[in-house]
């Protein structure tokens, strides 16, 4: 079975592109940019994982532009399913989530590039050309480099401190956390003092805000969000 990362350059004729995004306005905007570019054409659009898998099997595109969040799963789910039957398909993740875990998941799923939706149209079509020609713009070095610049502030927390962090995010008071964990309230306060120091924060409210921000920015949103 050929490896998409070492695939031969694209065949002659226009580059065939498929766009998967659950927002029709976004799909149409990307499609217009692609269609205006010489040497490439949009052969299909889809708004869900199921529809994407079905349409990909029908049109067999050279390049897929895939959003991360879809109503019935994620773009990563879609890539795994499509590449299982069509390993030659090249994929580009196009999303609004600048997330290290998402980048790593995209790499593992076989994506050749990872783009944010804030990029200019000309950049999208340029990346499509490179990917269709067999280039891989996403690799282990990219993931490692990103992670080096985006350290996880919770990486040094103990399991107990992580649990306290989660419960603070749920809005529980120190007394309620103590009852939930079956420990003394003073123990909870000690955990909070420790996790604040490790995360570089000063107040309990900052912890709650950090947890809330992480939840709202997750690319692994529940289907039907």
N, C-alpha and C positions, 0 to 999 in steps of 0.2 A: 504494500500500500504506500503510495507516494506521500512524502511529508510536505505539507503546504509551505513550510518555511524554506524549502529548497526547490519549490516548484519552478518549472521552466517559465521564461517570459510569456506574457499573454499572447494568445493566438491573434492572427491578423483580423482586421475588422474592428468596429467600435467596441470599447470596453463595456460589457453589460453589467449594470448596477441594479441592486435591489435595496430598497430602503425600508427599514422596520422601525416604526415609531408610533406610539399610540395617539399622538396628536396630529390630526390631519393637516393643520396649518403648517406645522413643522415639516411634515413629509412633503407637502406641496412646495414649500420654500426650498428645500434641499433639491427636490426633483427639478425645479426650474433652473437652479444653478448648474446642475449636472447636464441637463439638456442643452443649455446654452454653450456648453464646452465642446469644442470639436473633438471627435474621437471617443466619445462615450455616450451611452444612452441608458435610460431607466427602463428596465423590463418588467418590474413588479414593485408593488408597495404592500406593506402589511402592517397591522396594528396590534398584533399579539404574537405570543410564542407559537400557538397552534396554527394560526394563519400563516405565519412566517415559514414554519416547517413545510406546510402543504405547498405554498407557492414556490418555495425554493426547489422543491422536488420537481415542479412542473417546468420552471424556466431555467433552472441550473445556471444562476448568475456567476460571473467571474468574481465580482466583489460585492460583499454585503455591508451596508452601513447599518449598524445596530445600536439602538438605545439600550440603556441598562434596565430601566424600569418599564415593565409591560404589565398589562392587567392580569395576566395569568402566570406570571413568573418573571424571570429576568432575562436580559439579553445573553447572559452567560449560559442559561439553560438552553436558549435557542441555538447558540453556537455549538454546544456539545451535541445536540440532536441533529443538526444539519451536517456537521462534519463527520458524524458517525457514518452517514451514507454518502456524503460528498466531500471527502477529505481535500479535494482540489480547490474548493471554494475559499477565496481569500476574504478575510473579515476585518472591518474597522469598527471599533466601538466609538460611537459619537454620543456624548452624554454631557449633562451639566454637573456631574459629580466628580470633583477633583479629589479622589479617594485612593489612598495607597492600596488598600485591600482590593478595591475594584480593579485597579491596574494589574495587580498580581493575579487576580482571578481571570482577567481577560487574557493575560499571557498564557496561563495554564490551559485555557479553553482554545488556544490557537490563534487568537487575534494577532494581526500583523501591525496594528497601529491603535493608538488611543487618543482621541481628540475631544476637546471640550467644545460645547456648542457656541462658545463665545468667539471661536475662530472665524476668520473671514472666509467667504465662499471660495475665493481663489485658493486658499490653503487646503480646503477640503478636496477640491478637484486635483490639486497637485499631489496630495497624499494618495488619492485613488489611483493616479497614474503610476506612482512608485510601487504601490502594493500590487497592482495588476501585473506589473513587470517582474514580480517575484521578490521585491525587496521587503524586508521585515524591519519596521521602525520601532518595534517594541521588543525588548529583550531583558534578560536577567539584570544586566548592568543598569538599565533604566529603572527597574524596580528597586534595586539596591541603592541607587543614587537618590531616588525620591525618598525612600525610607530614612536615609541618613539625614535628610533635611527636614523630616517630619517625625520626630520622635514621639512615641506614645507616652503621655504623661502618667499613665496608669501602669506602665510596665514593671515598676518596682513595688507595686502594692501586694500585700499578702492576700490570700483568699478571703480572710475575714474582713480586711479593709475594702476589698472589691465588693463584698456583699453589703457592707455599710454604705458604700458609694451608691450602689443600685437602689437601696431603700431610701436614701436621701432624695434620689431622683424621683422616687414615687411619691414624695411629699410627706414622708413619715417624720414624726418628731423623734428626739433622742429616746424618750420614754417608750414610744411605740416600737422603735427599732430594737431596743433592749428586750421588750416583750416578745417580739417576733423571733429574735435570735436566742432567747432564753439566757441572757447574760445580764450583768449589772449595768445600770445606766452609766456608771463611771467608766466601765470598760468601753462602752460605745464612744464616750467623750475622748478616751485615750486613742481609740482607732481614728476618730475624726482629726484629732491633733496631728497624728502621724501621717494620715493621707494628705492633709493640707500641705504639710511640709514637703512631702515627696512630689506632689503635683505643682508646687510653686504657687499655691493659692493662699489667701489670707482668711477668707470667711466661708462659712457653711453655705451661704446663698450662692457663692461662686461655684461651688460643687454642683448644686442643683441646676444652675444655669448651664454648666458644662454638659451634664447628663442630658438635659433637654435638647441642647443643640445637637448632640450626637444622634439622638433618636430622630429628630426631624430631618437630619441630613443623610440618613441611611439610604443607600441605593438598593438595599434588600428590603424594600417596602412590601407590606403584605399585599397580595393580589387583590385587585378591586379597591385599591386605596382611594 
